[in-house]
């Protein structure tokens, strides 16, 4: 019989993938856990109960949240298939815009960027929209590309143009019986003739750029013939290959992603030009006229590699970063100009095509979800390699990265938030300076559908039953969907709790904990009258260690062992339930709250991973923080 002691002072490796349980040589085994649910590892090593949520408003049909830090305050934009709601951070509705230009599926795939004055939103199947203040209200409109002639309401716009037809296809502008060698004056009604089929009815009212001049298509007669109006004069009517179509429109789709970088608006990809990028004129975000290539004029280029690239996201960091389905690119230039822009493929991981999680910046590194949907990569330039690298920060906890749909970084809590398709939230506590990446998993008494950060706060869109609710992650809340109700005179019956029906709730009545109730109906009945109650959905914080037998002790990992004593170092913990061999039981604490060491006698024999030496499952809505755990055990050699 050998005696051993295992001291776990840190949970900085988070919940480990079960596929790693055979790697007893890993340091992560000493600093990880077999299970961390509704618990947040601390950068200092311990682990605590996650914050609860406070219910703010019901948002029926909402599928996406967008944070907008406007010049006059912070707003949440809730997108639904039939409307757009502008909300204040307390959940109050500021405005409702109908109809929405996006379907529910399209709203989930939107990319956006804000500059304090406006919010720009993109989807490759819908004209890009601009949300901004309009006097005392709100206005949603298509992007207002700058006109070539501001005095002419029918002027063409300084928007991107591109060549879609094969390079050999020629175009001719014909004006009646005018010889092809003669100039064509501005304002002329001309025939547009092509040597290959291109035109569709969707070209009507669109523009062509021919030898630098603009031609508005007024009628399509066939795939090779159309009528048009010259906006600028043409030097002659001869055939030419110098012609382009509008890059964006009903014919070829719309922008896919958007960002701001070095005072330029950056558009990454479109439906029919997925590997192209456009940068606006410096200081003029809706001017994409390339002009003569001066330093402040617009820039357009294509990502050229050994396979076609589909731009998924563009991100403005210290460099302009471009994430495609096949790799990660960086555009360099200080500043970026038409003559001094260098674009290079840095890594070949690729991003998801079936979903579009946002990149997130963490301490100078850009986190993105890999193409397989099971990796979270850290894109950063390393001095040691003098190159960009993209290490997988979810390698130890890959079982938690399942179908990620969105991602953002909560700077206040140092948490990377990963929204999963199953309605759960995976989080990683990150401190890059200390090499801390600790993953855990959370549920919210419903299915999480959207997550957003605004003004340092985290807002959640949670589906429960037939409703969807806006809630705020709150450090003072220890239950979900928390709300406070009052009554005068005091009463025992509290109704109107439809969204909590079927849930297990905790209740505080007049400041004291009244207990746990199963709501089989929308009405709560208390044993005694109360004038104020606070109630919410209970959630359980679960912590389970990886192993009890220390690998460094020279003992077999599957050895038969008996825990003798468990010592838990706690910090400001009010209630605690622990399984130390006789089932889950609440243990008495010397103080409320208690900070210090709690020593418990353990029971029963175990072998290897047949059962953990201890297990914590804290459901009651009280503070709980575990700093370290010491397991004293006897091992049968």
PADRENTOR-505168 format. One line per field, with one value per residue (C-alpha): residue number from 1; residue in three letters; x, y, z negated. Coordinates in steps of 0.2 Angstrom, whole numbers, plus 5000, padded with zeros to 4 digits. Last residue first. Layout:
keke	[NUM;...] $
drenke	[ALA;...] $
X	[X;...] $
Y	[Y;...] $
Z	[Z;...] $
This chain:
keke	[637;636;635;634;633;632;631;630;629;628;627;626;625;624;623;622;621;620;619;618;617;616;615;614;613;612;611;610;609;608;607;606;605;604;603;602;601;600;599;598;597;596;595;594;593;592;591;590;589;588;587;586;585;584;583;582;581;580;579;578;577;576;575;574;573;572;571;570;569;568;567;566;565;564;563;562;561;560;559;558;557;556;555;554;553;552;551;550;549;548;547;546;545;544;543;542;541;540;539;538;537;536;535;534;533;532;531;530;529;528;527;526;525;524;523;522;521;520;519;518;517;516;515;514;513;512;511;510;509;508;507;506;505;504;503;502;501;500;499;498;497;496;495;494;493;492;491;490;489;488;487;486;485;484;483;482;481;480;479;478;477;476;475;474;473;472;471;470;469;468;467;466;465;464;463;462;461;460;459;458;457;456;455;454;453;452;451;450;449;448;447;446;445;444;443;442;441;440;439;438;437;436;435;434;433;432;431;430;429;428;427;426;425;424;423;422;421;420;419;418;417;416;415;414;413;412;411;410;409;408;407;406;405;404;403;402;401;400;399;398;397;396;395;394;393;392;391;390;389;388;387;386;385;384;383;382;381;380;379;378;377;376;375;374;373;372;371;370;369;368;367;366;365;364;363;362;361;360;359;358;357;356;355;354;353;352;351;350;349;348;347;346;345;344;343;342;341;340;339;338;337;336;335;334;333;332;331;330;329;328;327;326;325;324;323;322;321;320;319;318;317;316;315;314;313;312;311;310;309;308;307;306;305;304;303;302;301;300;299;298;297;296;295;294;293;292;291;290;289;288;287;286;285;284;283;282;281;280;279;278;277;276;275;274;273;272;271;270;269;268;267;266;265;264;263;262;261;260;259;258;257;256;255;254;253;252;251;250;249;248;247;246;245;244;243;242;241;240;239;238;237;236;235;234;233;232;231;230;229;228;227;226;225;224;223;222;221;220;219;218;217;216;215;214;213;212;211;210;209;208;207;206;205;204;203;202;201;200;199;198;197;196;195;194;193;192;191;190;189;188;187;186;185;184;183;182;181;180;179;178;177;176;175;174;173;172;171;170;169;168;167;166;165;164;163;162;161;160;159;158;157;156;155;154;153;152;151;150;149;148;147;146;145;144;143;142;141;140;139;138;137;136;135;134;133;132;131;130;129;128;127;126;125;124;123;122;121;120;119;118;117;116;115;114;113;112;111;110;109;108;107;106;105;104;103;102;101;100;99;98;97;96;95;94;93;92;91;90;89;88;87;86;85;84;83;82;81;80;79;78;77;76;75;74;73;72;71;70;69;68;67;66;65;64;63;62;61;60;59;58;57;56;55;54;53;52;51;50;49;48;47;46;45;44;43;42;41;40;39;38;37;36;35;34;33;32;31;30;29;28;27;26;25;24;23;22;21;20;19;18;17;16;15;14;13;12;11;10;9;8;7;6;5;4;3;2;1] $
drenke	[UNK;UNK;UNK;UNK;UNK;UNK;UNK;UNK;UNK;UNK;UNK;UNK;UNK;UNK;UNK;UNK;UNK;UNK;UNK;UNK;UNK;UNK;UNK;UNK;UNK;UNK;UNK;UNK;UNK;UNK;UNK;UNK;UNK;UNK;UNK;UNK;UNK;UNK;UNK;UNK;UNK;UNK;UNK;UNK;UNK;UNK;UNK;UNK;UNK;UNK;UNK;UNK;UNK;UNK;UNK;UNK;UNK;UNK;UNK;UNK;UNK;UNK;UNK;UNK;UNK;UNK;UNK;UNK;UNK;UNK;UNK;UNK;UNK;UNK;UNK;UNK;UNK;UNK;UNK;UNK;UNK;UNK;UNK;UNK;UNK;UNK;UNK;UNK;UNK;UNK;UNK;UNK;UNK;UNK;UNK;UNK;UNK;UNK;UNK;UNK;UNK;UNK;UNK;UNK;UNK;UNK;UNK;UNK;UNK;UNK;UNK;UNK;UNK;UNK;UNK;UNK;UNK;UNK;UNK;UNK;UNK;UNK;UNK;UNK;UNK;UNK;UNK;UNK;UNK;UNK;UNK;UNK;UNK;UNK;UNK;UNK;UNK;UNK;UNK;UNK;UNK;UNK;UNK;UNK;UNK;UNK;UNK;UNK;UNK;UNK;UNK;UNK;UNK;UNK;UNK;UNK;UNK;UNK;UNK;UNK;UNK;UNK;UNK;UNK;UNK;UNK;UNK;UNK;UNK;UNK;UNK;UNK;UNK;UNK;UNK;UNK;UNK;UNK;UNK;UNK;UNK;UNK;UNK;UNK;UNK;UNK;UNK;UNK;UNK;UNK;UNK;UNK;UNK;UNK;UNK;UNK;UNK;UNK;UNK;UNK;UNK;UNK;UNK;UNK;UNK;UNK;UNK;UNK;UNK;UNK;UNK;UNK;UNK;UNK;UNK;UNK;UNK;UNK;UNK;UNK;UNK;UNK;UNK;UNK;UNK;UNK;UNK;UNK;UNK;UNK;UNK;UNK;UNK;UNK;UNK;UNK;UNK;UNK;UNK;UNK;UNK;UNK;UNK;UNK;UNK;UNK;UNK;UNK;UNK;UNK;UNK;UNK;UNK;UNK;UNK;UNK;UNK;UNK;UNK;UNK;UNK;UNK;UNK;UNK;UNK;UNK;UNK;UNK;UNK;UNK;UNK;UNK;UNK;UNK;UNK;UNK;UNK;UNK;UNK;UNK;UNK;UNK;UNK;UNK;UNK;UNK;UNK;UNK;UNK;UNK;UNK;UNK;UNK;UNK;UNK;UNK;UNK;UNK;UNK;UNK;UNK;UNK;UNK;UNK;UNK;UNK;UNK;UNK;UNK;UNK;UNK;UNK;UNK;UNK;UNK;UNK;UNK;UNK;UNK;UNK;UNK;UNK;UNK;UNK;UNK;UNK;UNK;UNK;UNK;UNK;UNK;UNK;UNK;UNK;UNK;UNK;UNK;UNK;UNK;UNK;UNK;UNK;UNK;UNK;UNK;UNK;UNK;UNK;UNK;UNK;UNK;UNK;UNK;UNK;UNK;UNK;UNK;UNK;UNK;UNK;UNK;UNK;UNK;UNK;UNK;UNK;UNK;UNK;UNK;UNK;UNK;UNK;UNK;UNK;UNK;UNK;UNK;UNK;UNK;UNK;UNK;UNK;UNK;UNK;UNK;UNK;UNK;UNK;UNK;UNK;UNK;UNK;UNK;UNK;UNK;UNK;UNK;UNK;UNK;UNK;UNK;UNK;UNK;UNK;UNK;UNK;UNK;UNK;UNK;UNK;UNK;UNK;UNK;UNK;UNK;UNK;UNK;UNK;UNK;UNK;UNK;UNK;UNK;UNK;UNK;UNK;UNK;UNK;UNK;UNK;UNK;UNK;UNK;UNK;UNK;UNK;UNK;UNK;UNK;UNK;UNK;UNK;UNK;UNK;UNK;UNK;UNK;UNK;UNK;UNK;UNK;UNK;UNK;UNK;UNK;UNK;UNK;UNK;UNK;UNK;UNK;UNK;UNK;UNK;UNK;UNK;UNK;UNK;UNK;UNK;UNK;UNK;UNK;UNK;UNK;UNK;UNK;UNK;UNK;UNK;UNK;UNK;UNK;UNK;UNK;UNK;UNK;UNK;UNK;UNK;UNK;UNK;UNK;UNK;UNK;UNK;UNK;UNK;UNK;UNK;UNK;UNK;UNK;UNK;UNK;UNK;UNK;UNK;UNK;UNK;UNK;UNK;UNK;UNK;UNK;UNK;UNK;UNK;UNK;UNK;UNK;UNK;UNK;UNK;UNK;UNK;UNK;UNK;UNK;UNK;UNK;UNK;UNK;UNK;UNK;UNK;UNK;UNK;UNK;UNK;UNK;UNK;UNK;UNK;UNK;UNK;UNK;UNK;UNK;UNK;UNK;UNK;UNK;UNK;UNK;UNK;UNK;UNK;UNK;UNK;UNK;UNK;UNK;UNK;UNK;UNK;UNK;UNK;UNK;UNK;UNK;UNK;UNK;UNK;UNK;UNK;UNK;UNK;UNK;UNK;UNK;UNK;UNK;UNK;UNK;UNK;UNK;UNK;UNK;UNK;UNK;UNK;UNK;UNK;UNK;UNK;UNK;UNK;UNK;UNK;UNK;UNK;UNK;UNK;UNK;UNK;UNK;UNK;UNK;UNK;UNK;UNK;UNK;UNK;UNK;UNK;UNK;UNK;UNK;UNK;UNK;UNK;UNK;UNK;UNK;UNK;UNK;UNK;UNK;UNK;UNK;UNK;UNK;UNK;UNK;UNK;UNK] $
X	[5002;4986;4986;4981;4975;4977;4968;4972;4961;4964;4956;4938;4925;4907;4894;4876;4862;4860;4866;4884;4890;4907;4915;4928;4941;4933;4926;4931;4945;4959;4952;4941;4939;4927;4926;4933;4935;4933;4944;4938;4952;4949;4936;4918;4903;4894;4906;4912;4904;4892;4893;4879;4878;4881;4884;4894;4911;4917;4902;4902;4888;4894;4885;4892;4909;4920;4936;4938;4953;4947;4955;4950;4955;4957;4954;4956;4966;4967;4980;4975;4987;5001;5012;5029;5024;5025;5010;4999;4984;4969;4964;4955;4946;4927;4919;4901;4891;4873;4860;4844;4832;4827;4818;4819;4804;4797;4781;4781;4767;4772;4774;4776;4765;4773;4761;4765;4762;4773;4786;4798;4803;4819;4820;4814;4832;4830;4829;4810;4808;4823;4817;4827;4819;4818;4810;4794;4785;4798;4793;4775;4779;4764;4758;4764;4754;4760;4755;4761;4750;4756;4767;4784;4794;4812;4819;4833;4833;4847;4853;4868;4866;4878;4891;4878;4877;4863;4847;4836;4823;4816;4799;4791;4799;4815;4826;4840;4848;4863;4871;4888;4893;4909;4900;4892;4897;4885;4879;4865;4854;4857;4845;4836;4840;4857;4870;4889;4905;4923;4940;4956;4969;4983;5000;5004;5006;4992;4980;4964;4949;4940;4921;4910;4891;4877;4863;4867;4874;4888;4892;4911;4915;4933;4934;4946;4932;4932;4939;4924;4931;4919;4914;4899;4892;4903;4899;4907;4922;4919;4927;4942;4948;4967;4969;4957;4971;4976;4991;4990;5008;5013;5032;5048;5049;5056;5047;5030;5016;4999;4984;4977;4966;4951;4948;4934;4924;4934;4939;4947;4938;4947;4957;4967;4982;4987;4981;4965;4957;4941;4937;4918;4910;4904;4895;4894;4910;4922;4939;4955;4971;4984;4995;5003;4996;5003;4997;5009;5001;5013;5007;4988;4991;4991;5000;5012;5009;5004;4989;4989;4982;4975;4970;4958;4941;4947;4952;4960;4970;4974;4989;4990;4972;4958;4948;4941;4930;4925;4934;4933;4950;4952;4967;4986;4985;4979;4969;4962;4965;4956;4962;4953;4963;4973;4990;4986;4981;4973;4955;4952;4934;4928;4921;4909;4921;4929;4943;4955;4947;4939;4947;4941;4945;4942;4942;4923;4919;4902;4894;4905;4923;4930;4925;4937;4931;4947;4953;4968;4956;4937;4929;4917;4912;4901;4897;4883;4877;4882;4866;4856;4870;4888;4904;4895;4900;4917;4923;4940;4938;4933;4923;4923;4910;4922;4930;4915;4906;4901;4884;4880;4862;4859;4850;4854;4860;4870;4859;4844;4834;4839;4833;4839;4857;4867;4884;4898;4915;4933;4934;4917;4910;4893;4879;4863;4845;4841;4855;4842;4834;4850;4865;4880;4879;4895;4901;4892;4882;4876;4865;4865;4855;4867;4868;4887;4893;4899;4915;4916;4926;4911;4902;4885;4871;4862;4874;4883;4892;4903;4908;4921;4922;4940;4943;4929;4914;4915;4926;4924;4917;4917;4906;4908;4890;4882;4872;4853;4851;4864;4872;4883;4891;4901;4889;4895;4890;4875;4874;4856;4845;4840;4835;4833;4824;4827;4835;4839;4852;4860;4859;4867;4863;4872;4860;4855;4862;4880;4876;4883;4879;4886;4882;4883;4890;4901;4911;4902;4906;4895;4895;4878;4876;4863;4853;4853;4845;4831;4828;4836;4828;4819;4802;4800;4810;4807;4814;4821;4814;4819;4831;4842;4856;4845;4836;4834;4822;4823;4808;4801;4815;4822;4837;4840;4851;4858;4862;4876;4875;4875;4890;4884;4892;4881;4881;4873;4861;4855;4840;4825;4808;4800;4811;4806;4815;4828;4831;4846;4859;4870;4888;4899;4903;4922;4938;4956;4972;4976;4968;4952;4943;4924;4911;4894;4902;4920;4922;4937;4948;4965;4980;4989;4983;4988;5006;5005;5013;4997;4992;4978;4965;4969;4954;4943;4946;4951;4940;4952;4970;4972;4963;4977;4983;4980;4989;4989;4996;5002;5002;5007;5000] $
Y	[4992;4997;5016;5026;5044;5062;5073;5092;5104;5122;5139;5134;5149;5148;5162;5156;5151;5133;5121;5117;5100;5096;5079;5070;5055;5053;5036;5021;5032;5022;5011;5017;5012;5020;5035;5053;5063;5082;5096;5114;5126;5145;5158;5155;5166;5162;5154;5137;5128;5113;5101;5098;5080;5072;5053;5043;5043;5061;5070;5088;5101;5119;5135;5152;5152;5168;5159;5140;5129;5111;5097;5079;5065;5047;5043;5025;5018;5003;5007;5012;5026;5015;5023;5031;5046;5058;5051;5057;5045;5056;5059;5071;5081;5085;5101;5105;5121;5118;5130;5136;5147;5163;5171;5187;5190;5206;5208;5190;5179;5162;5144;5152;5147;5151;5152;5148;5130;5114;5126;5115;5125;5128;5137;5153;5161;5177;5195;5198;5181;5174;5160;5147;5139;5122;5125;5117;5134;5148;5157;5158;5166;5177;5172;5174;5167;5169;5187;5203;5218;5225;5214;5215;5205;5204;5195;5183;5174;5163;5161;5167;5186;5198;5195;5199;5192;5201;5194;5196;5183;5172;5163;5147;5136;5145;5153;5164;5179;5184;5201;5203;5220;5230;5243;5231;5212;5201;5183;5174;5159;5151;5137;5136;5134;5143;5130;5132;5123;5126;5129;5135;5143;5151;5153;5166;5181;5174;5175;5167;5159;5149;5148;5136;5142;5130;5132;5116;5127;5132;5150;5152;5165;5170;5175;5187;5193;5211;5208;5197;5191;5186;5170;5165;5149;5135;5118;5108;5115;5107;5090;5099;5103;5100;5106;5121;5134;5128;5137;5149;5156;5172;5173;5179;5161;5167;5184;5177;5185;5180;5170;5160;5146;5139;5121;5109;5118;5110;5126;5134;5146;5162;5171;5186;5189;5206;5203;5194;5200;5190;5184;5182;5165;5163;5146;5133;5139;5138;5146;5141;5134;5138;5151;5167;5171;5188;5205;5220;5237;5251;5258;5258;5264;5256;5266;5259;5244;5227;5215;5199;5183;5167;5152;5141;5146;5164;5176;5192;5202;5221;5224;5230;5223;5226;5210;5204;5189;5174;5178;5163;5158;5149;5137;5139;5157;5174;5185;5199;5217;5234;5250;5267;5284;5292;5287;5292;5277;5287;5286;5269;5275;5266;5281;5276;5277;5293;5297;5287;5281;5264;5247;5233;5215;5200;5181;5179;5188;5181;5182;5196;5196;5207;5225;5237;5255;5266;5276;5265;5250;5248;5232;5223;5205;5197;5212;5210;5198;5197;5201;5209;5222;5223;5223;5234;5228;5232;5237;5239;5225;5237;5239;5255;5269;5283;5295;5292;5306;5304;5298;5288;5281;5263;5250;5232;5217;5202;5192;5200;5216;5223;5241;5256;5251;5266;5269;5276;5282;5275;5265;5258;5257;5248;5253;5245;5251;5235;5222;5211;5207;5197;5202;5192;5182;5184;5197;5211;5226;5241;5252;5271;5285;5300;5310;5313;5314;5299;5302;5297;5281;5270;5280;5287;5278;5276;5278;5261;5257;5241;5228;5214;5197;5191;5194;5182;5191;5196;5211;5222;5239;5245;5260;5279;5280;5285;5301;5301;5314;5326;5339;5327;5321;5305;5301;5294;5276;5278;5260;5254;5262;5259;5275;5279;5292;5309;5316;5301;5291;5277;5260;5257;5242;5231;5225;5207;5190;5192;5198;5214;5227;5244;5253;5272;5287;5278;5269;5252;5236;5221;5203;5194;5175;5174;5188;5178;5163;5174;5182;5199;5216;5218;5226;5235;5246;5246;5260;5263;5247;5246;5231;5240;5242;5252;5243;5245;5232;5226;5217;5203;5189;5196;5206;5214;5229;5233;5252;5262;5280;5297;5294;5276;5260;5247;5229;5217;5203;5189;5178;5188;5179;5186;5197;5197;5209;5212;5195;5195;5181;5171;5173;5157;5148;5149;5141;5143;5146;5165;5166;5160;5145;5148;5136;5132;5115;5110;5091;5080;5094;5102;5108;5091;5082;5097;5093;5079;5062;5054;5055;5041;5054;5064;5057;5063;5081;5091;5104;5119;5119;5133;5123;5127;5122;5103;5094;5075;5066;5048;5034;5017;5000] $
Z	[5029;5019;5019;5003;5007;5001;5014;5013;5023;5028;5029;5030;5031;5027;5025;5022;5033;5028;5042;5037;5043;5037;5039;5029;5032;5049;5054;5065;5072;5064;5051;5036;5018;5006;4995;4993;4977;4981;4977;4982;4983;4983;4988;4983;4986;4975;4963;4957;4972;4970;4985;4997;5003;5020;5018;5005;5012;5010;5020;5016;5014;5009;5002;4998;5006;5004;5009;5007;5005;5006;4995;4999;4988;4989;5007;5010;5025;5037;5050;5068;5070;5063;5050;5052;5042;5056;5064;5049;5046;5044;5062;5073;5060;5060;5059;5062;5060;5061;5068;5060;5069;5061;5047;5037;5026;5018;5007;5000;4993;4986;4993;5011;5026;5043;5058;5076;5074;5069;5062;5051;5036;5027;5010;5002;5001;4991;4998;4997;5006;5016;5028;5037;5053;5061;5078;5085;5086;5085;5101;5095;5078;5078;5061;5043;5029;5011;5009;5000;5003;5014;5026;5033;5046;5049;5064;5068;5085;5078;5060;5051;5055;5048;5062;5076;5093;5101;5108;5124;5125;5139;5136;5142;5129;5123;5136;5129;5137;5126;5122;5116;5108;5111;5120;5132;5135;5144;5143;5154;5154;5136;5134;5117;5098;5102;5105;5103;5109;5103;5111;5103;5113;5102;5109;5096;5108;5120;5106;5112;5103;5117;5118;5127;5127;5131;5143;5153;5167;5156;5150;5146;5133;5130;5112;5103;5092;5096;5114;5119;5136;5150;5160;5171;5178;5171;5177;5162;5153;5136;5141;5147;5129;5129;5147;5145;5147;5164;5170;5185;5189;5198;5202;5195;5187;5170;5172;5173;5184;5178;5182;5168;5174;5166;5173;5175;5189;5203;5211;5196;5184;5182;5168;5172;5161;5154;5137;5142;5159;5164;5181;5184;5187;5205;5207;5221;5229;5214;5214;5222;5214;5228;5220;5225;5243;5249;5253;5255;5258;5263;5280;5277;5259;5242;5230;5224;5235;5231;5236;5226;5232;5223;5232;5242;5237;5236;5222;5227;5214;5216;5205;5187;5186;5199;5203;5219;5218;5229;5245;5257;5265;5281;5281;5284;5278;5284;5273;5284;5283;5282;5275;5274;5274;5260;5268;5286;5297;5311;5305;5296;5293;5277;5268;5254;5240;5245;5232;5243;5259;5256;5255;5266;5264;5276;5273;5272;5288;5292;5275;5268;5260;5247;5247;5238;5233;5231;5217;5214;5213;5211;5214;5225;5231;5245;5256;5269;5283;5301;5310;5296;5293;5288;5299;5312;5329;5338;5355;5364;5376;5390;5406;5414;5410;5407;5394;5382;5373;5355;5349;5364;5364;5368;5379;5378;5390;5387;5375;5383;5383;5366;5363;5354;5350;5343;5352;5342;5348;5344;5360;5358;5340;5340;5329;5323;5327;5336;5333;5324;5341;5346;5356;5359;5375;5386;5399;5390;5397;5387;5397;5393;5386;5385;5370;5371;5389;5399;5409;5427;5433;5431;5445;5438;5446;5430;5415;5412;5396;5399;5387;5389;5380;5380;5362;5356;5349;5330;5331;5315;5309;5292;5287;5291;5295;5312;5312;5313;5299;5309;5298;5289;5305;5303;5289;5272;5268;5256;5248;5248;5235;5217;5208;5189;5180;5172;5188;5198;5188;5197;5204;5221;5232;5244;5258;5254;5260;5255;5238;5230;5216;5214;5197;5197;5188;5175;5188;5189;5198;5203;5209;5211;5211;5198;5206;5222;5214;5206;5223;5226;5232;5216;5218;5207;5195;5176;5165;5148;5140;5121;5118;5105;5118;5129;5143;5162;5169;5187;5195;5204;5204;5188;5184;5167;5167;5150;5147;5138;5137;5146;5158;5161;5153;5163;5157;5169;5163;5174;5175;5169;5171;5155;5146;5127;5116;5103;5093;5082;5085;5073;5070;5071;5055;5052;5056;5050;5059;5059;5077;5069;5076;5078;5073;5081;5085;5082;5084;5085;5078;5083;5074;5069;5085;5095;5090;5102;5098;5093;5111;5111;5105;5121;5131;5117;5123;5108;5099;5095;5096;5083;5070;5057;5040;5041;5027;5028;5013;5012;5000;5005;5000] $
